[in-house]
Amino acid sequence: MGNVETGKRFSIVIAVYLVVKQVVNLILGAGISSLILPIVMAILLILGIKYCNYGVACVLVIIAISHMGTNLSNFGFNRYLLYIVEGIIDILGAVALCVNNDIKAYFDTPKQQS
């Protein structure tokens, strides 16, 4: 079993990445409503609700794959290079959410009710 505190830190890092990534996308021209999903996913990662790591991972992979064709076909433009890097980081984050023992321990540990 992994370390719960380390898993929580990894989850927080991924959550912050999701929000920062979308803020950068806002600067590049995305709509303000595009912030909703990353904020919801970040909250789920920070709260550590059981199985949400797998749900967030699925969303990350779906988003990365759905944009991959456009990003690769426009590879010469600097903005699309940034999007390709984002897609790679998204997929790595999704893999970490699914296979990292520390992250899985964080999501599998019952949370105390206040």
N, C-alpha and C positions, 0 to 999 in steps of 0.2 A: 504494500500500500504506500502511496506517496505522501508527501508532506502537505498538509492542508494549507498552512500559511503561505508556502511557496506557490501553491496552486492559486490561492487568492490573489497574490501579487501578479502572477502571470495573467490572470483574468482581468485584473484592473488595467494592466498595460494594454491588453487587446482592446478593452473598452475605450480607453483614452485614444488609442489609435483610430478606432472607428469614428469617433466624433471629430477628431482633428482632420482626418482624411476628408470627411464630408464638408468641413469648414473650408478646406482648400478647394474642394470641388465647387463650393458656393462662390468663391473668389473667381473661379474659372468659368462661371456662368450657370451653374445648376440653380434650380429653384429652391426657395426657402423651405418648401414642404418636404424636400428630400432629406431634411435633418431628422424627420420623425422616426424612421426606421432605425438609423444608427443610434439614436438616443434610447429607444426602447431596447435594442439589443445590448447597449452598454449597461442599462439598468439591470437587465436579466443577468449579465455576466457579473456585475458587482454584487448582486443579491445572492448569487450562487444557487438558484433554484434548480432542484434536481432535474436532470436531462435537458436543461436549457442550453448547455454547452453544445449538445448535438444539433439542436434547432438552429442556433446561431451559426454553427459550422455549415449546415446545409444552405442557409441563406447566403453566406459568404461565397460558397462554391458556385451556387446558381448565378449570383450577380457577376462573379469573375468570368465564368464560362459564357454567359450571355453577352458580355461586352468584348470578349476576346477577339472575335472576327473583325469587328470595326477597328479595334485598337491595332491589330496586326496589319490590316490593309492600309492603315494610315500611319505606318511606322515612322516615316520620315519626319513627321511633325513633332516638335518637342512636347506638346501637350499630350499626345498619344503615347509617347515614351513614358511619361509620368503615369499614365493610366495602365500601361503594361506592368510597370513596377508595382503599382497598387494591386493589380490582379495577382501577381506572384506573392506579394505579402498576404493578401486575403487568403489564398490557398494554403500558404504555410501556417497562417493563424488557424484556419479550419482544421488542418491536420493536427496541430498542437492541441486544440480543444477536444479532439477525439481520442488521441493516443497518449498524450502526456500524462503520466501517472499522478503527478502532483495536481494537475488541473482536474483530473477525474476524481481524485480524493476530495478536493474542495467541493465539487458538485454532488458527490455521493454522501458526504457527511451531513447528518441532520442538523438543521439550524435551530438555535434556541429561540423560543417564543418570548417576546418581552411582555 
